[in-house]
Amino acid sequence: MLSAEDIKTICICGAGTMGSGIAQLSAMAGFQTIQFDVQAAMLEKSRMSIEQALQKLLEKNKITAEEKQRAVSNITFTTNIAQCKADVIIEAIVEKKEAKIGLFNQLAAINNGEAVLATNTSSISVSEIASATASASKVAGMHFFNPAPLMKLVEVVRANDTSGSVIEILVAVARKMGKVPVVCKDSPGFIVNRVARHYYLESMWLVEQGLATIEAVDAIMESTGFKMGPFKLMDLIGMDVNYAVSNIVWESLGKPERLTPSPLQKRKVDAGEFGRKTGKGFYQY
């Protein structure tokens, strides 16, 4: 089994917003980075996004030209899953358990069961993913937050069969990326999404009851120290993602009334108003 010091290569599966951000972090931390996606167009979009982000950091004097070039040269983009050979593999694909399990079993075979397999899921049980994967002891959660390059916290989630050395490796990788890793056991919503449900749900309840406006709730929460009010944050995360997490946490905990998903948010999801990525959510963009 590899030790934390042995980790040289990281593969990120998925080239969406989260996968792109994690790939940027990996490359900047000095890891040889492979980014895989089945869609070449997504990989090209990710490549451009990473280069633009690095250019902004350069212009702000947060990195040197040499550091930018080094990060760019550290990344390889591929649509060929057979090239996904690495010490650590982080998946950031669609939030569907069956898709993640299928991917992990392919990756376990390609890597002869040697690679650490980390899922960036925000709400699916890591233990359920691991138990259906050939290398169950090598599977753990590594939950980054959006936007990954900026948000400091990473939840490292221990599944039922995760080996201690895998947790040590992921903690070390997170720290090398400049993150603050927090280890937790697998449970519905882990830590942050469990705690945050009330931030979202209570806010939407206040608006549904006509007790406050969306703008007022956001303004009040921001004035008390939150960087972003709940409605602005839901628009940033994506209404579809946030609503799906609420449903998974609610159902996993036995559908307690206090965590009932909001009808207000369901209407937004049904209307395709997901927030920033669609141009409209609780706010217009």
C-alpha positions as CSV (number, residue, x, y, z in Angstrom):
1,M,0.0,0.0,0.0
2,L,1.3,3.4,-0.9
3,S,2.1,5.9,1.8
4,A,1.2,9.6,1.7
5,E,4.7,10.5,0.6
6,D,4.5,8.1,-2.4
7,I,1.6,9.9,-4.1
8,K,2.8,11.4,-7.4
9,T,-0.1,11.1,-9.8
10,I,-3.8,12.1,-9.4
11,C,-6.6,11.4,-11.8
12,I,-9.8,13.4,-11.8
13,C,-12.8,11.9,-13.5
14,G,-15.3,14.4,-14.7
15,A,-14.6,17.8,-16.3
16,G,-17.5,19.8,-15.0
17,T,-17.1,22.8,-12.6
18,M,-16.0,20.7,-9.7
19,G,-13.7,18.4,-11.6
20,S,-12.1,21.3,-13.3
21,G,-11.5,23.0,-10.0
22,I,-10.0,19.9,-8.4
23,A,-7.7,19.3,-11.4
24,Q,-6.4,22.9,-11.1
25,L,-5.7,22.3,-7.4
26,S,-3.9,19.0,-8.1
27,A,-1.7,20.5,-10.8
28,M,-0.8,23.6,-8.7
29,A,0.1,21.3,-5.8
30,G,2.7,19.6,-8.1
31,F,0.9,16.3,-8.8
32,Q,1.1,14.8,-12.2
33,T,-2.6,15.3,-13.0
34,I,-4.8,13.4,-15.5
35,Q,-8.3,14.7,-16.2
36,F,-10.7,12.3,-17.8
37,D,-14.2,12.9,-19.3
38,V,-16.1,11.0,-21.9
39,Q,-16.8,14.3,-23.7
40,A,-13.9,16.0,-25.5
41,A,-15.9,19.3,-25.4
42,M,-16.1,19.2,-21.6
43,L,-12.3,18.6,-21.4
44,E,-11.6,21.6,-23.7
45,K,-13.9,23.8,-21.6
46,S,-12.1,22.6,-18.5
47,R,-8.7,23.3,-20.0
48,M,-9.7,26.8,-20.9
49,S,-11.2,27.4,-17.5
50,I,-8.1,26.3,-15.7
51,E,-5.8,28.4,-17.9
52,Q,-8.0,31.4,-17.3
53,A,-8.0,30.9,-13.6
54,L,-4.2,30.6,-13.5
55,Q,-3.9,33.7,-15.6
56,K,-6.0,35.6,-13.1
57,L,-3.8,34.4,-10.3
58,L,-0.8,35.5,-12.2
59,E,-2.2,39.0,-12.8
60,K,-3.0,39.3,-9.1
61,N,0.6,38.3,-8.3
62,K,-0.5,35.2,-6.4
63,I,1.6,32.9,-8.6
64,T,4.6,33.5,-10.8
65,A,4.8,32.9,-14.6
66,E,6.9,29.8,-13.9
67,E,4.3,28.4,-11.4
68,K,1.6,29.0,-13.9
69,Q,3.5,27.2,-16.7
70,R,4.4,24.3,-14.3
71,A,0.7,23.8,-13.3
72,V,-0.4,23.8,-17.0
73,S,2.3,21.3,-17.9
74,N,1.3,19.0,-15.0
75,I,-2.2,18.3,-16.6
76,T,-3.0,15.7,-19.2
77,F,-6.5,15.6,-20.7
78,T,-8.0,12.4,-22.0
79,T,-11.3,10.8,-23.1
80,N,-9.6,7.3,-22.9
81,I,-10.4,5.7,-19.5
82,A,-7.6,3.2,-20.0
83,Q,-5.2,6.2,-19.4
84,C,-6.7,6.7,-15.9
85,K,-3.8,5.1,-14.1
86,A,-2.8,7.0,-11.0
87,D,-2.0,6.7,-7.3
88,V,-5.2,8.5,-6.3
89,I,-8.3,8.9,-8.4
90,I,-11.0,11.4,-7.5
91,E,-14.4,11.1,-9.2
92,A,-16.5,14.2,-9.7
93,I,-19.1,12.8,-12.2
94,V,-22.9,12.8,-12.1
95,E,-24.5,12.4,-8.6
96,K,-25.8,8.9,-9.3
97,K,-24.7,5.9,-7.2
98,E,-24.8,3.4,-10.0
99,A,-22.7,5.6,-12.3
100,K,-20.0,6.0,-9.5
101,I,-20.0,2.3,-8.7
102,G,-19.6,1.4,-12.4
103,L,-16.8,3.9,-12.8
104,F,-14.9,2.7,-9.7
105,N,-15.1,-0.9,-10.8
106,Q,-13.6,0.0,-14.2
107,L,-10.9,2.1,-12.5
108,A,-10.1,-0.7,-10.0
109,A,-9.5,-3.1,-12.8
110,I,-7.4,-0.7,-14.8
111,N,-5.2,0.0,-11.7
112,N,-5.0,-3.6,-10.6
113,G,-6.7,-2.7,-7.3
114,E,-3.8,-0.5,-6.3
115,A,-5.3,3.1,-6.6
116,V,-7.0,5.0,-3.9
117,L,-10.6,5.7,-5.1
118,A,-12.1,8.9,-3.7
119,T,-15.6,10.1,-4.4
120,N,-16.5,13.7,-4.3
121,T,-20.2,12.9,-3.7
122,S,-21.9,15.5,-1.5
123,S,-24.7,13.2,-0.3
124,I,-24.6,9.6,-1.5
125,S,-23.5,7.0,1.1
126,V,-19.8,6.3,0.6
127,S,-20.2,2.9,2.3
128,E,-22.8,1.9,-0.3
129,I,-20.5,2.9,-3.1
130,A,-17.5,1.1,-1.5
131,S,-19.4,-2.1,-0.7
132,A,-20.3,-2.5,-4.4
133,T,-16.7,-1.8,-5.5
134,A,-14.1,-4.5,-6.0
135,S,-11.5,-2.5,-3.9
136,A,-13.8,-1.6,-1.0
137,S,-11.0,-0.9,1.4
138,K,-9.5,1.7,-1.0
139,V,-12.7,3.7,-1.3
140,A,-13.4,6.9,0.7
141,G,-15.1,10.2,0.3
142,M,-13.1,13.4,-0.5
143,H,-15.8,16.1,-0.6
144,F,-14.6,19.4,-2.0
145,F,-16.8,22.5,-1.9
146,N,-17.7,24.8,-4.8
147,P,-15.6,26.7,-6.0
148,A,-13.0,24.1,-5.2
149,P,-9.9,26.4,-5.7
150,L,-11.3,28.9,-3.2
151,M,-13.1,26.9,-0.5
152,K,-10.7,25.7,2.2
153,L,-12.6,22.8,3.7
154,V,-12.5,19.2,2.4
155,E,-14.5,16.4,4.1
156,V,-12.6,13.2,4.1
157,V,-15.2,10.5,4.6
158,R,-14.4,7.1,6.1
159,A,-16.7,4.3,4.8
160,N,-17.3,1.1,6.8
161,D,-14.4,-0.7,5.2
162,T,-12.0,2.2,4.4
163,S,-8.4,1.4,5.5
164,G,-6.7,3.8,7.8
165,S,-3.8,4.3,5.3
166,V,-6.3,5.6,2.7
167,I,-7.6,8.2,5.1
168,E,-4.0,9.3,5.9
169,I,-3.3,9.6,2.1
170,L,-6.3,11.7,1.4
171,V,-5.7,14.0,4.4
172,A,-2.1,14.5,3.2
173,V,-3.2,15.1,-0.4
174,A,-5.8,17.7,0.8
175,R,-3.1,19.5,2.9
176,K,-0.7,19.6,0.0
177,M,-3.5,21.2,-2.1
178,G,-3.7,23.9,0.6
179,K,-6.9,22.6,2.1
180,V,-8.2,22.0,5.6
181,P,-9.2,18.3,5.8
182,V,-11.8,17.2,8.3
183,V,-12.2,13.4,8.8
184,C,-15.7,12.1,9.5
185,K,-17.6,8.8,9.4
186,D,-20.0,8.1,6.6
187,S,-23.5,9.5,7.4
188,P,-26.3,11.3,5.6
189,G,-25.0,14.6,4.4
190,F,-21.7,14.1,6.2
191,I,-21.0,17.2,8.4
192,V,-21.5,20.3,6.3
193,N,-24.6,19.3,4.3
194,R,-26.2,18.0,7.4
195,V,-25.7,21.2,9.3
196,A,-26.5,23.4,6.3
197,R,-30.0,22.0,5.7
198,H,-31.4,24.3,8.3
199,Y,-29.6,27.3,6.8
200,Y,-31.5,26.7,3.6
201,L,-34.8,25.1,4.8
202,E,-35.5,27.6,7.5
203,S,-34.8,30.5,5.2
204,M,-37.1,29.2,2.5
205,W,-39.8,28.5,5.2
206,L,-39.6,32.2,6.3
207,V,-40.2,33.3,2.7
208,E,-42.9,30.8,2.0
209,Q,-44.8,32.0,5.1
210,G,-44.5,35.6,4.0
211,L,-42.4,36.5,7.1
212,A,-39.5,37.9,5.1
213,T,-38.3,38.5,1.5
214,I,-35.5,36.6,-0.2
215,E,-33.4,39.8,-0.3
216,A,-34.0,40.5,3.4
217,V,-32.9,37.1,4.6
218,D,-29.7,37.2,2.5
219,A,-28.9,40.7,3.7
220,I,-29.5,39.8,7.4
221,M,-27.4,36.6,7.2
222,E,-24.5,38.4,5.4
223,S,-24.6,41.2,8.0
224,T,-24.1,38.6,10.8
225,G,-20.9,37.4,9.1
226,F,-21.9,34.8,6.5
227,K,-20.1,35.5,3.2
228,M,-23.2,34.6,1.3
229,G,-26.9,34.5,2.2
230,P,-28.7,31.2,1.8
231,F,-30.6,32.2,-1.4
232,K,-27.5,33.5,-3.2
233,L,-25.6,30.4,-2.0
234,M,-28.3,28.0,-3.4
235,D,-28.1,29.9,-6.7
236,L,-24.4,29.4,-6.8
237,I,-24.4,25.7,-5.9
238,G,-27.3,25.0,-8.3
239,M,-30.9,24.5,-7.3
240,D,-31.0,21.0,-8.7
241,V,-27.9,19.9,-6.7
242,N,-29.0,21.5,-3.5
243,Y,-32.6,20.1,-3.7
244,A,-31.3,16.6,-4.5
245,V,-29.0,16.8,-1.4
246,S,-32.0,17.8,0.7
247,N,-34.0,14.9,-0.5
248,I,-31.2,12.4,0.1
249,V,-30.5,13.6,3.7
250,W,-34.3,13.7,4.5
251,E,-34.9,10.2,3.2
252,S,-31.8,8.7,4.7
253,L,-32.7,10.0,8.2
254,G,-36.3,8.6,8.0
255,K,-38.0,11.7,6.6
256,P,-38.1,13.9,9.8
257,E,-40.6,16.8,9.4
258,R,-37.9,19.3,10.3
259,L,-35.9,18.4,7.2
260,T,-38.8,18.2,4.7
261,P,-37.5,19.6,1.3
262,S,-39.0,23.0,0.4
263,P,-41.9,23.2,-2.0
264,L,-40.5,26.6,-3.0
265,Q,-37.3,25.1,-4.1
266,K,-39.1,22.2,-5.9
267,R,-41.0,24.7,-8.0
268,K,-37.7,26.3,-9.0
269,V,-36.2,22.9,-10.0
270,D,-39.4,21.9,-11.9
271,A,-39.2,25.2,-13.8
272,G,-35.5,24.6,-14.7
273,E,-34.4,27.7,-12.7
274,F,-31.3,26.2,-11.2
275,G,-29.5,29.5,-10.4
276,R,-26.4,31.0,-11.9
277,K,-25.8,28.2,-14.4
278,T,-29.2,28.7,-16.0
279,G,-29.3,32.5,-15.6
280,K,-32.2,32.4,-13.1
281,G,-32.9,31.0,-9.7
282,F,-34.0,33.0,-6.7
283,Y,-32.2,35.9,-8.5
284,Q,-31.9,36.9,-12.2
285,Y,-28.4,36.7,-13.7
